[in-house]
Amino acid sequence: MAMESIDIFVMNMSELLYSSYRHSPGKETIQRIIQSDADRVLLYGSDNKIVVTSLPIHQELVADLTGILKYKNVYAFHPTGPTYSLSGDIINGPELSKKILSIVHQLKVQKVNVIPYGTTYEFLQLVEWLKKKLPRIKVLAPESCNQEQLFLRDYVDQKSGFRDYWSRSQAQIKSPEGFVCKNADQAIKAAGYFHSIKKGFLFKHDTGVSGWGIIMFKFEKNFAEVLRKIDRNLKENPLLKDTTIVVEELIDIDIRQLGGSPSLEYSLSQDEKGRGIVNFEYLCGQVVTDKGNFEGIVLSGNLKNSKWFRLLKKSGDKFAALMLKMGYRGVFDIDFVISKKGEVFAIESNTRRTGGTHVWEASKYLLGKNIGKYHIYSNDVLPVKENVKDYFQLKKSLSDLYWGNFGAKEGMLISGSNMLQYGKFGYIVFAKSKLTLDKINKEITKRLSLL
């Protein structure tokens, strides 16, 4: 009996971000760190999927998640010699490509959905390659725009491009006051402006992600001291010197309001006649460090009852409608901040699967219609003690807290163990009350964390 369809998830993170780090002196290290943060791909979709990552996912983690979630027909593959481009590794790797094509033929699949972390030129080449290799099978890329609209994906993903498109959408919420500067010299002049009006500011690398490339400067009376700090940071971040920098007002956020940094996620698709469809997915609170680095998200049913929800979604819907009209397809989010003065600002969009997509998809799969009754928390980068080196040790320490072991439809899932080589790991907690959520988190931190 033929299987109707199978999803191929291509976790091409380093491929997508390559332009941001390719000139860095530590390019190889950065690339491996990025590629290590890919285990979450196991939580995309549900049954009948092939997940492809640059680095191998621990086989026991694959078995455990598949067993806990009762997934069927899950296959995890990786190239033997990964480059920055996972799409290219599939095309050019005889062993890897043979495994993928063999599974498709073995299951007698009628349709293949090829889904990237983010759409790239290399990924679109992979889709065309698969169409040639699978001539009797329908090969689709449901979360990708075509090559002509690829520039839009890249443009809006940049800090400067988002500011432009957000203003075009005529959303009620505005972006923080800021300037798009072509280099560090111009950025320093913008810093002088913010100092003159007694405000702190941020330097933002135009293509930075998850807080990387953001430098924060609080207001100081002595501008000479500010200039010294800027100079020191530019020496530590040489990639900022000759690239576009967005210099933006520093907002004093109110962490009591949706964590101070709420986010909306959308997916844009189209029907069989090619008509575009806007799908609002969820509102979450983001867990962000004092330096602006992303750690995870918070989901709970009462977020939609927040006084901010209607305002955020109204502006988000306008932006989504513009993106749909311009030809974007796939997942994207919109990140906001809420100030202590009660002002809301839109700060960026990530035109790709995000740090919350796997949490949302796993939550929908596990909880279904009950998702609104749960408190859900994720942390992608919890620092761990030095003796925790691999998934075996992680499981030994935490297995009694796993979903299915902790209690009736509560507990945790491991979403990332490859980052243990850098002293961190990722997880998601599902609980029926905030009290239980805090209890599980406290226990995880007590057993493993350096914090």
Secondary structure, 3 states (H helix, E strand, C coil): CCCCEEEEEECCHHHHHHHHHCCCCCHHHHHHHHHHCCHHHHHCCCCCEEEECCCCCCHHHHHHHHHHHCCCCEEEECCCCCCCCHHHHHHHCHHHHHHHHHHHHHCCCCEEEEEECCCCHHHHHHHHHHHHHCCCCEEECCCCCCHHHHHHHHHHHCHHHHHHHHHHCCCCCECCCEEEECCHHHHHHHHHHHHHCCCCEEEEECCCCCCCCEEEECCCCCHHHHHHHHHHHHHHCHHHCCCCEEEEECCCECCCCHHHCEEEEEEEEECCCCCEEEEEEEEEEEEECCCCCEEEEEEEHHHHHCCCHHHHHHHHHHHHHHHHHHCCCEEEEEEEEEECCCCEEEEEEECCCCCCHHHHHHHHHHHHHHHHHCEEEEEEEEEECCCCCCHHHHHHHHHHHECCCCECCEEEEEEECHHHHHCEEEEEEEECCHHHHHHHHHHHHHHHECC
